[in-house]
Amino acid sequence: MTELRSIFTDEFVELLTKISKEGIENASKGFSGMLGKDLSVKSSSARLVKLLDISKMLGGPEDETVAIYLKTEGGIAGQMMLVMPFEKAMGLVDMIMGEPIGTTTSLGKMEKSALQELGNITGTYFLNYVSDNTGSSVRPTPPAVMVDMCAAIIDIVIATAGVENEEVLMLDADFVQGELSTEIQFWVIPDPKTILAYGAK
């Protein structure tokens, strides 16, 4: 396990938060054109949260949760996830597909494809901003949609990142279409070696 607490100074956290918030705001620019919908993203807050505390924020470790998962490759390694309770994911699918809220009740192939496209757009536009502001070439992997208990999804993150008590940079984001909105969480989980390298600069 890598201890990163000494790297997360107030100044460094502020830098990470600024890049992440402006990155997801940049992602919103791609929604309208690429999805053909008047869909935007608004970031309401950003903070560091312990991985093991996340399940409590989503309702509980056994609550059914939907996550759109991407890894980052290139000069900045890490993971990104759009995470939300199952019911909110159904509403998000309805917003994307232009259906009345409450229409979607399960995630079939078409519904997962819509969420994957949303994840792809978010990841690409977010990382484009990060790349432009760090000088590092970085790209997302194809997104995967996971539906599982919250604890199981967190276990995947821990196993992939090789951390247990590290901090996740979490953004609470509102996806808005007209008068409709659904709040989800956007996790940015940098690779420990990447954080150590940038924190030392």
N, C-alpha and C positions, 0 to 999 in steps of 0.2 A: 504494500500500500504506500502511496506517495503522499506526504504531508505538504499541502499547499497553503495552509493558513498564513504562513509568513509572507507568501507572495501576494495575498489578497489585501494589500494596503488600501486605504480609503481612495487614494489617487488611482490605483490600478483598477479597483472595482468601478470607479466612476468612468474610466476609459472603456472598460468592457460593456458597461451599461449603455453608454452613449453609442458605441458601435452597434450593439444589439438592437437598441430601440430604433435608431435611424435605419438600420438594415431592414427591419421588418416593415417600417414605414415605406421604405423603398419598394418592398415586395408588393405593397398594396397598389402600386402603379401598374403592375402587370395584370391585376385581376380583371379590370373592365375590358381591356382589349383582348386578352387571351381566353377569357371565359365567356365574353360577350354578355356579361352581366354587370349591373351597377353595384359591384361588390367592393368594399374597401376594408382596410384593417386599421384599427386605432389601438396603439399601445397605451395602456392606462398606468402600468407600473412595472418596475424591474427590481429584483432583489436576489440576494444569494440565499439558497435554501439547502439544508442538508438532504441528501438523497433519501435517507431513511425516514425523514419527516414528511415526504411528499404525499404518501398514501392518505395521511390524515387530512391534507388539504383538499383531496379529491373525494372525500367522503368516508373512506375506509379501505383497508387492504383487500377486502373481498368484494368490493364494489366493481361491477362490470365497467370497463374503461376502454376507450378507443384511442389508439395512438397512430399517428402518421410518422413513420420513422425514416430518417435519412442519416447516412454517414457522410463525412466530408473527407475529401482526398486532396492531395497536393501539399502546398506549403503549410497549411493549417489543418491538422487532423482533429477529429472530434465527432460528436453526434449532435443531431438536432431532432426534436420531436414536437409535434403539435398534439397536445393531450387534452382529452375532455371526457366527462362522463358519457355513457352510452346514449342517454336521452338527448344530450346536447349535440352529439354527433349526428343523430337523425335529423335534428333541426337544421344543422349545417348543410347536410346533403340536400334537404328541401330548398334551402336558399340558393345553392349552387345550380340545382336543376330547375329552378323556377316553379317549384310546386308549393302548394299551401303548407304551412307548418303543421306537422302531424301526419302528413302523407306517408313518409318513410317510417317503417316499423322494423326493418331488418336490413342487414348489409349483404346484398347479393353482389354479383360480379360487377354490375353497372354502377351500383352505389360506391363500391370500393374503388372503382376506376375514377369516379368523380373526386373522391378524397385523395387518391394518388396524384391526380393532376393538380389539385390544390397544393399538395405537399411539394410537388415538383416546382411549381411556380414560386411558392414561398421560399423554398431552399435556393433556387437559382438566383432570384432577385436579392435575397438576403446576402448570399455569398458574393455576388457581384459587388455589392457595396463594401463588404469586408475586404475583398481583394483590392478594390480601388483605394481603400484607405490604409492598407497595410503594406501594399506592394507585393503581396504573396499571391501566387496562383493557387486558387482553391475551387473545387467543384463538388457538387453533391452526387451521391450515388442514386440510382432509381429508388423512389420511395416505396415503402412497404406499409400496409395497413394491418395493425394488430388489434384484435379484440380479445381481451382476457381480463382476469382480475388485476386490479391495480398493482398488487404486490408482485405478481408474475411479470408484469411489464418492467417494473423497477429492477427486478432480478436480472432481466436481460441487459438493461443499461449497466448495472454493476459488473456483470460478467464481461461485457464487451469493453468497458472502460478500465476494468481492473481496479476499481475503487469501491470503498464502502462508506466512509464517513466524509467524503469530499463534498464540496458545495456545487450546486447546480445554479447557473444564472437563469432565473425564471422570469419570463415576461407574461403578465396577464394581458391578453389582447382581445379586443372586441371586433368581431367580424360583423360588418353592418351592410344591410341591403335595404335601402329605403328606410322605413320605420322599424324594420326587424333587425334584431341583433342577437348574437350568441357569443358568450364569453368563453374562451378557451385559454389554455396555458401553452406558452411557447418556451420549450426548454433548450438552452444552449449549453452543451456539455463538452468543453474543450478537452483534448487529450492532455494529461498531466505534463508530459514532456514539452508540449507546445506552450502551455501556460508558464512553465518554468523558464523556457527560453525567452518569451516575450516579457515576462515579469522582471527578468534580469537586465533588460535593456534600459 
